[in-house]
């Protein structure tokens, strides 16, 4: 990589150690409203974002417009005789702050159906990619190629009044949500199912149709898709995918550009890709210990992972300080439909064994499982075993929340986002001035 990389290493490694010490020593020093430590802490706990669609409490979990996940599983409209909410309903709730009626949900379903046709060039773009391209990379590229259809871009170019931005954002958001299941299913079938594609079934709801196009027509799988696409839709505004949508959108980028950027963030292993990583980690565990490892063996495997300087995927959270209610909703689903599934039982055993070990490290703030710890085991039960695809499914759902928020951003005319950054030299100088002034 050349001389520069060597020089960088010589400079950066000692400096990063120096900075760690500086933060340890001066982290508490106030820079006004925030401290030195806050500058290095990923903005956690700093209130600097507006997101109306949902609110996360570290100890209580997510609330969508005030409703918990168990409440929504009860209150949101379902298909006649159904047991899981239709995700179209949570979009309505997030957008309007009102629970929808069944007819409201049918109306959204119809609008999505009418806008669902994916332009041919999107498939051609995907077909041009090597089959080995990671599904999230394919997804991001496909979203970018859908951008040719942006009505926001066309309207902006023609010159529109600021107060109308939201209308075109709304239209793009709906078209994007309508097309994502087909795009995602196309990626799945081209990558794993011999390029044999399945046409949409217009008698099905948005989630069931996604299951159908993926090639999983079991009634239970349709139920799982409704639950899955509901609970992954939003997690207030500061998570990487939601924040990215908002940040990119603050430059007036159209919804497709915002969402592709968000998906590039979701594709990181500390965020959405964790659902893939969980399954990989469990499968490695099974390869090492067999399919029914003892609790001691699991505990040792967890310790070994930590000792190797790796993370335990599916555990921990930047905000939550308890078991993720989205994990519990999936566990509840599994208790109903697959209580004896071996992989599910392993997930539950790890849930029992991992938290005390993570707590004992003394540094992990939340030892409990998050949404990604459970989702893969449910999909594997129905035969959807291709874990590299899982984050795409998360992404399809996440569109509901981040697009509802983006529409609100545009209605409210929120300004371009531009937080202040500082340098280490600036911090050293400021800290030294503060220390001198108090001496
Ligand atoms: N395994 C091992 N170490 C972990 C850990 C885990 N599951 N969770 C946190 N830690 C470590 C951090 O890496 C950090 O270590 P250093 O001090 O050496 O840097 C330390 O514990 C403190 O971290 P934290 O304040 O508890 O957690 P953060 O807010 O920094 O990070 C998260 C949150 C989710 C990135 C982290 O818990 C993690 O990496 N979890 C595993 C990946 C995962 O499941 N991500 C999915 C989150 C949900 C989603 O967005 O989909």
Boltz pocket constraint, residues with backbone or C-beta under 6 A from the ligand:
constraints:
  - pocket:
      binder: B
      contacts: [[A, 239], [A, 269], [A, 270], [A, 271], [A, 272], [A, 273], [A, 274], [A, 306], [A, 310], [A, 311], [A, 312], [A, 313], [A, 314], [A, 315], [A, 316], [A, 317], [A, 318], [A, 319], [A, 363], [A, 364], [A, 365], [A, 366], [A, 370], [A, 371], [A, 372]]
      max_distance: 6.0
